[in-house]
Amino acid sequence: MLRWRGLESTPGDLGRTVVTVGMYDGVHRGHQTLIGAAVARARAMRRPCLLLTFDPHPAEVVRPGSHPAILTSLDRKAELVAGLGVDAMCVLPFTPEFSRLTRETFTHSVLVERLHAAQVVVGENFTYGHKASGNVGTLAEEGRRFGFAVEGVALAQDSSDDGEVTISSTYVRACVAAGDMVSAARALGRLHRVDGVVVRGDRRGRDLGYPTANVESPQYTAIPADGVYAGHLVTRDPRSGASQERLPAAISVGTNPTFQGSRRTVEAFVLDFDGDLYGEHVGVEFAHRLRPMAAFDDVHGLLAAMAKDVADTRQVLRL
């Protein structure tokens, strides 16, 4: 998949394209339906499917201090959308100047002049332009004027204990924040994952016989609620960032209250693994929350709980 940042870097030989536009944070099941529709349309028209996304999140520019938790890094997003058949991904810097573009200027300067859209496929709740003044209806009007078609795709629904819910990034973030990794996985169509770099911690786990990979993730990453989880550590190719090996792991999220910790960390104890992961770019997948974070009276109580966490992880992962 081709990938570039900024409209000025758009390859000149793409020809007319089928464009889908959105933040696409999470690439959840609703996004997958929408992207699938764009890819299908592109294949039928024999044109490349181009995904236009933004960085940083528009909310932080429009309302500073309101940056939502991010479900997928740009590298992970690129990997996921490529797997859905997208041919090219353009990351557009979302700046204060860009946020002030009128809807007509966005349509003409971005979709027509730069991306050469023959068709635009968006969600039915899509908005664009200054103060979100444009919607699917206005885009269709502009498309008739500029020579491209517009398709609005219905939002995906899912069943929950509270009835039907719309699958959205906001919903997935709420599930992750609550530690409900089963509901998050159902909405995402896969396990929620936190990407980061393995850094040196206090090495307390190694001293206790449970060496952990301390994963430092970028600012705003959607970290699950404090607790212990069953899941996996995913190694990544150092050059492409693509996922490689998935290793079963018991994962701790929190501040290590038994030792009066204050810094919130994500630490993965990889089962049956004897290797050095320091400096590696990895992903941590969360399958199921085993228990809340707890403070223990002594190290013996902590060790007993950790042994049970490992046993429960094996059971959840059916190892």
VENNORGI-V235211 format. One record per residue. N is the residue number from 0. RES is the residue in three letters. PHI is phi in degrees with one decimal (NA if undefined). OMEGA is omega in radians with two decimals (* if undefined). NEAR is the number of other ideal C-beta (glycine too) atoms within 10 Angstrom. Layout:
BEGIN
<<N:RES:PHI:OMEGA:NEAR> <N:RES:PHI:OMEGA:NEAR>>
END
This chain:
BEGIN
<<0:MET:NA:3.03:16> <1:LEU:-72.1:3.13:14> <2:ARG:-147.7:3.10:17> <3:TRP:-150.9:-3.12:13> <4:ARG:-120.0:3.11:13> <5:GLY:90.8:-3.10:11> <6:LEU:-62.0:-3.10:16> <7:GLU:-66.0:3.14:7> <8:SER:-94.5:-3.13:11> <9:THR:-60.6:3.11:18> <10:PRO:-57.2:-3.08:11> <11:GLY:-84.4:-3.04:6> <12:ASP:-111.3:-3.13:4> <13:LEU:-72.1:-3.03:17> <14:GLY:74.7:3.09:11> <15:ARG:-67.7:-3.04:16> <16:THR:-128.6:2.90:26> <17:VAL:-103.0:-3.00:29> <18:VAL:-107.8:2.93:26> <19:THR:-121.4:-2.98:31> <20:VAL:-121.3:3.06:25> <21:GLY:169.5:3.06:17> <22:MET:-68.7:3.09:19> <23:TYR:53.5:3.09:25> <24:ASP:-72.3:-3.12:23> <25:GLY:100.3:-3.04:29> <26:VAL:43.8:-3.11:25> <27:HIS:-76.3:-3.05:26> <28:ARG:-61.8:3.06:18> <29:GLY:-63.9:3.07:26> <30:HIS:-61.9:-3.12:28> <31:GLN:-62.5:3.08:21> <32:THR:-63.2:-3.12:16> <33:LEU:-65.6:3.13:27> <34:ILE:-64.9:3.10:24> <35:GLY:-60.6:3.11:16> <36:ALA:-65.7:3.12:20> <37:ALA:-66.1:3.13:27> <38:VAL:-64.3:3.13:21> <39:ALA:-61.8:3.11:14> <40:ARG:-63.7:3.14:19> <41:ALA:-64.0:3.14:23> <42:ARG:-65.5:3.14:14> <43:ALA:-64.5:-3.12:10> <44:MET:-89.6:-3.10:15> <45:ARG:57.2:3.11:8> <46:ARG:-130.0:3.11:20> <47:PRO:-70.9:3.05:21> <48:CYS:-94.5:-3.08:28> <49:LEU:-116.8:3.10:23> <50:LEU:-102.6:3.10:30> <51:LEU:-104.9:3.12:23> <52:THR:-131.8:-2.96:19> <53:PHE:-131.4:3.06:19> <54:ASP:-153.5:0.04:14> <55:PRO:-75.8:3.10:13> <56:HIS:-61.3:-3.12:18> <57:PRO:-53.6:-3.11:15> <58:ALA:-58.4:-3.10:14> <59:GLU:-69.1:3.14:14> <60:VAL:-82.9:-3.10:18> <61:VAL:-73.6:3.14:13> <62:ARG:-133.1:-3.09:9> <63:PRO:-51.4:-3.11:9> <64:GLY:93.5:-3.09:6> <65:SER:-108.7:-3.09:10> <66:HIS:-55.9:3.13:15> <67:PRO:-73.6:3.02:15> <68:ALA:-62.6:-3.06:16> <69:ILE:-97.7:-3.08:24> <70:LEU:-83.8:-3.11:24> <71:THR:-139.4:3.02:26> <72:SER:-68.5:3.13:19> <73:LEU:-61.7:3.12:17> <74:ASP:-63.7:3.14:16> <75:ARG:-67.6:3.10:21> <76:LYS:-59.4:3.13:24> <77:ALA:-61.2:3.13:22> <78:GLU:-62.2:-3.09:19> <79:LEU:-68.8:-3.08:23> <80:VAL:-71.7:3.05:27> <81:ALA:-62.3:3.11:17> <82:GLY:-66.1:3.11:13> <83:LEU:-90.3:3.07:17> <84:GLY:103.7:3.11:15> <85:VAL:-66.4:-3.08:24> <86:ASP:-90.8:-3.07:19> <87:ALA:-151.5:3.11:21> <88:MET:-132.2:3.09:21> <89:CYS:-107.2:3.08:25> <90:VAL:-98.9:-3.07:18> <91:LEU:-101.0:3.09:17> <92:PRO:-59.9:-3.14:13> <93:PHE:-93.3:-3.07:19> <94:THR:-110.7:3.05:11> <95:PRO:-57.1:3.13:9> <96:GLU:-65.4:3.13:9> <97:PHE:-65.0:-3.11:17> <98:SER:-63.6:-3.11:14> <99:ARG:-94.3:3.11:11> <100:LEU:-64.2:3.03:16> <101:THR:-68.6:-3.13:15> <102:ARG:-62.5:-3.14:19> <103:GLU:-66.6:3.12:15> <104:THR:-66.4:3.10:13> <105:PHE:-59.3:-3.10:20> <106:THR:-60.6:-3.04:25> <107:HIS:-74.5:-3.02:16> <108:SER:-77.1:-3.09:14> <109:VAL:-94.6:-3.01:21> <110:LEU:-73.3:-3.05:23> <111:VAL:-91.0:-3.02:17> <112:GLU:-70.1:-3.04:13> <113:ARG:-93.6:-3.01:18> <114:LEU:-100.1:3.04:24> <115:HIS:52.1:-3.07:18> <116:ALA:-67.7:2.97:27> <117:ALA:-98.8:3.09:18> <118:GLN:-149.9:3.08:21> <119:VAL:-121.8:-3.13:27> <120:VAL:-116.6:-3.09:27> <121:VAL:-138.5:3.05:23> <122:GLY:-71.9:-3.07:21> <123:GLU:-66.0:3.10:12> <124:ASN:-100.1:-3.08:13> <125:PHE:-64.5:3.02:20> <126:THR:-131.1:-3.11:15> <127:TYR:-160.2:3.13:20> <128:GLY:82.7:-3.09:19> <129:HIS:-54.8:-3.13:14> <130:LYS:56.8:3.09:11> <131:ALA:51.7:-3.07:13> <132:SER:-76.6:-3.12:13> <133:GLY:-101.5:3.09:20> <134:ASN:-142.1:-3.10:17> <135:VAL:-60.6:-3.14:19> <136:GLY:-64.2:3.13:10> <137:THR:-68.8:3.11:17> <138:LEU:-64.6:3.11:24> <139:ALA:-63.4:3.09:15> <140:GLU:-61.9:3.13:13> <141:GLU:-67.4:3.10:20> <142:GLY:-62.4:3.10:20> <143:ARG:-63.7:-3.14:11> <144:ARG:-76.5:-3.05:11> <145:PHE:-100.4:3.03:14> <146:GLY:92.2:3.00:10> <147:PHE:-133.5:3.13:23> <148:ALA:-92.2:-3.13:15> <149:VAL:-130.8:3.07:20> <150:GLU:-125.7:3.06:18> <151:GLY:-101.0:-3.06:18> <152:VAL:-104.5:-3.12:20> <153:ALA:-64.8:3.14:12> <154:LEU:-72.4:-3.12:13> <155:ALA:-78.7:3.14:18> <156:GLN:-117.8:3.08:13> <157:ASP:-142.8:3.13:15> <158:SER:-91.6:3.07:9> <159:SER:-139.6:3.11:14> <160:ASP:-62.5:-3.14:6> <161:ASP:-96.3:-3.11:6> <162:GLY:101.8:-3.13:7> <163:GLU:-72.7:3.07:8> <164:VAL:-125.3:3.06:17> <165:THR:-79.2:3.10:13> <166:ILE:-74.8:-3.12:22> <167:SER:-144.8:3.08:19> <168:SER:-62.5:3.12:25> <169:THR:-61.4:3.11:11> <170:TYR:-63.4:-3.13:19> <171:VAL:-63.9:3.11:25> <172:ARG:-59.3:3.13:19> <173:ALA:-64.0:3.10:16> <174:CYS:-62.9:-3.13:23> <175:VAL:-63.6:-3.12:24> <176:ALA:-61.8:3.13:14> <177:ALA:-87.5:-3.09:13> <178:GLY:78.9:3.14:19> <179:ASP:-87.5:-3.03:18> <180:MET:-76.4:3.10:24> <181:VAL:-69.5:3.11:13> <182:SER:-66.3:3.11:18> <183:ALA:-61.0:-3.13:26> <184:ALA:-65.6:3.13:18> <185:ARG:-63.8:-3.14:18> <186:ALA:-73.9:-3.13:25> <187:LEU:-78.1:-3.02:26> <188:GLY:82.8:3.13:16> <189:ARG:-170.5:3.12:15> <190:LEU:-72.6:3.02:19> <191:HIS:-67.1:-3.06:27> <192:ARG:-132.7:3.04:21> <193:VAL:-110.8:3.13:27> <194:ASP:-100.2:3.11:21> <195:GLY:-179.1:-3.12:20> <196:VAL:-115.8:3.10:16> <197:VAL:-76.8:-3.12:22> <198:VAL:-118.3:3.13:12> <199:ARG:-78.0:3.08:9> <200:GLY:-102.8:-3.13:18> <201:ASP:-88.4:3.07:13> <202:ARG:63.1:-3.14:11> <203:ARG:-66.3:3.13:17> <204:GLY:-60.6:3.13:19> <205:ARG:-63.2:-3.14:11> <206:ASP:-64.4:-3.12:10> <207:LEU:-89.0:-3.12:13> <208:GLY:93.3:3.12:10> <209:TYR:-129.1:-3.12:18> <210:PRO:-64.4:-3.09:19> <211:THR:-117.5:2.98:24> <212:ALA:-90.0:-3.14:27> <213:ASN:-87.5:-2.99:20> <214:VAL:-99.9:3.12:26> <215:GLU:-95.7:-3.06:13> <216:SER:-106.0:3.14:18> <217:PRO:-64.9:3.08:12> <218:GLN:-56.3:3.10:6> <219:TYR:76.7:3.13:13> <220:THR:-60.5:3.13:17> <221:ALA:-76.7:3.14:22> <222:ILE:-95.5:3.12:21> <223:PRO:-62.8:3.10:23> <224:ALA:-56.5:3.12:17> <225:ASP:-54.2:3.12:16> <226:GLY:156.8:3.10:18> <227:VAL:-114.4:-3.02:24> <228:TYR:-129.8:2.91:28> <229:ALA:-93.2:-3.14:25> <230:GLY:-176.6:-3.09:29> <231:HIS:-142.2:2.90:23> <232:LEU:-106.5:-3.08:25> <233:VAL:-109.0:3.06:20> <234:THR:-79.7:-3.08:18> <235:ARG:-128.9:3.09:19> <236:ASP:-63.9:-3.07:10> <237:PRO:-66.1:-3.13:10> <238:ARG:-94.3:-3.08:6> <239:SER:-92.0:-3.07:11> <240:GLY:80.2:-3.11:16> <241:ALA:-68.1:3.13:12> <242:SER:-66.6:3.12:19> <243:GLN:-124.1:-3.03:12> <244:GLU:-90.2:3.05:10> <245:ARG:-106.1:-3.08:14> <246:LEU:-114.3:-3.13:19> <247:PRO:-62.9:-3.07:23> <248:ALA:-152.2:2.91:28> <249:ALA:-97.6:-2.95:26> <250:ILE:-119.4:3.11:29> <251:SER:-112.6:3.06:23> <252:VAL:-123.0:3.12:22> <253:GLY:153.1:-3.00:19> <254:THR:-113.1:-3.11:15> <255:ASN:54.3:-3.04:20> <256:PRO:-63.3:3.11:13> <257:THR:-60.2:-3.12:17> <258:PHE:-109.2:3.09:12> <259:GLN:54.7:3.11:8> <260:GLY:-71.5:3.13:14> <261:SER:-126.1:-3.10:7> <262:ARG:-97.0:-3.11:9> <263:ARG:-77.9:-3.08:12> <264:THR:-132.9:2.97:19> <265:VAL:-115.9:-3.09:22> <266:GLU:-126.2:-3.10:23> <267:ALA:-115.8:3.00:30> <268:PHE:-93.3:-3.09:22> <269:VAL:-82.0:-3.07:20> <270:LEU:-70.5:3.03:17> <271:ASP:54.4:-3.10:8> <272:PHE:-127.2:3.09:14> <273:ASP:-134.0:-3.10:6> <274:GLY:-162.2:-3.12:10> <275:ASP:-109.8:-3.12:9> <276:LEU:-107.4:-3.08:20> <277:TYR:-57.1:3.13:10> <278:GLY:85.5:-3.11:10> <279:GLU:-79.6:2.99:16> <280:HIS:-86.3:-3.04:17> <281:VAL:-135.0:2.98:25> <282:GLY:-120.5:3.08:26> <283:VAL:-117.2:-3.13:27> <284:GLU:-97.3:-3.11:24> <285:PHE:-109.2:-3.11:26> <286:ALA:-94.8:-3.02:20> <287:HIS:-157.8:3.08:18> <288:ARG:-81.4:-3.10:22> <289:LEU:-85.2:-3.11:22> <290:ARG:-166.6:3.04:13> <291:PRO:-71.6:3.02:11> <292:MET:-70.2:-3.10:16> <293:ALA:-143.2:3.02:14> <294:ALA:-97.9:-3.12:13> <295:PHE:-109.3:-3.07:15> <296:ASP:-67.8:-3.12:8> <297:ASP:-152.8:-3.11:8> <298:VAL:-64.5:-3.12:13> <299:HIS:-63.1:3.10:9> <300:GLY:-65.2:3.11:13> <301:LEU:-64.7:-3.12:19> <302:LEU:-63.2:3.11:14> <303:ALA:-63.4:3.12:11> <304:ALA:-66.6:3.14:16> <305:MET:-66.0:3.10:19> <306:ALA:-62.8:3.11:12> <307:LYS:-67.9:3.10:14> <308:ASP:-58.7:3.13:20> <309:VAL:-66.0:3.12:19> <310:ALA:-63.0:3.12:12> <311:ASP:-65.9:3.10:17> <312:THR:-61.7:3.12:24> <313:ARG:-61.1:-3.12:15> <314:GLN:-68.5:-3.13:12> <315:VAL:-62.8:-3.11:17> <316:LEU:-85.5:3.11:16> <317:ARG:56.6:-3.12:6> <318:LEU:-92.6:*:10>>
END
